[in-house]
Amino acid sequence: MTSPTPRRLIVPDIDAFEERAAIAEYDGGLSRRAAEDLAARAQGFDSADHYWEVLAEYVLTRRF
C-alpha cells in the first residue's frame, strides 16, 4: 500500500486530474485506469490510487 503523502506537498487539483484523464481516455484511447494513472503522475503522484488517497486525506483533515 502506498503512503498517502505525495513526494512534494501539493494539493491535488481535481479539475486538472479529471480533464487530463478524460482527454487521455477518449482522445488517447487509454483505459480509464491508465488515463487516471497518467493524470495522477502529471501532478506528481505515484498512481491514481495514491492521488485519491491524498485527496481523501486532505478533504477529511485539510492537511497532509
N, C-alpha and C positions, 0 to 999 in steps of 0.2 A: 504494500500500500504506500502511495506517495504521501509525502508531508504536505499539509495544507498551506505551506509557506512558499511563495514564489522566490526565485533567486534574487530578485530585487523587489523592494517594497513598491508595488503598484496596485492600484485599484482596478479590478477587471472592468473593462469597457464593454458592456453587454451589447450596445448598439453596433459597435465595430465588429464584435465577435459574430453576431447574428448576420450582419451584412456580408462579411467575408465568407462565412460558412455557406450562406445561400448562393453566393456567386460561384464559389468553388464546386458546390454540388450541382447546380443547374447549368452553368456555363462550362464548368470544367469537367463535368461527368463523374465526379467523385461520389462515393457513397456518403451518406450523411455523417457517419462515424469518421471517415477520413477527412471530410470537409471541416468538421468541428475540431479535429486534432490539428489541422493546418491553421485554423483561425486562432486556436489557443497558443500554438507555438509562435505565431506572429506577435503575440502580446508578451512573450517571454515565459510561458508556462510549458511544462513537460508534455502535457496532453490535455484533451478535453476534460477528462476526469479530474485532473489537477486543477484546471480552470474552475470547474463547478465547485470543487471542494473549497477553494479560496473564496469564491464569490459567496457561497453559503455561509462560511465563517464570518466574512465581512458583514453580510446582511444581519446576522444574528448578534454580533458583538461590536460592530463598527470599528474594529481594529484587527490587526494581523497577529 
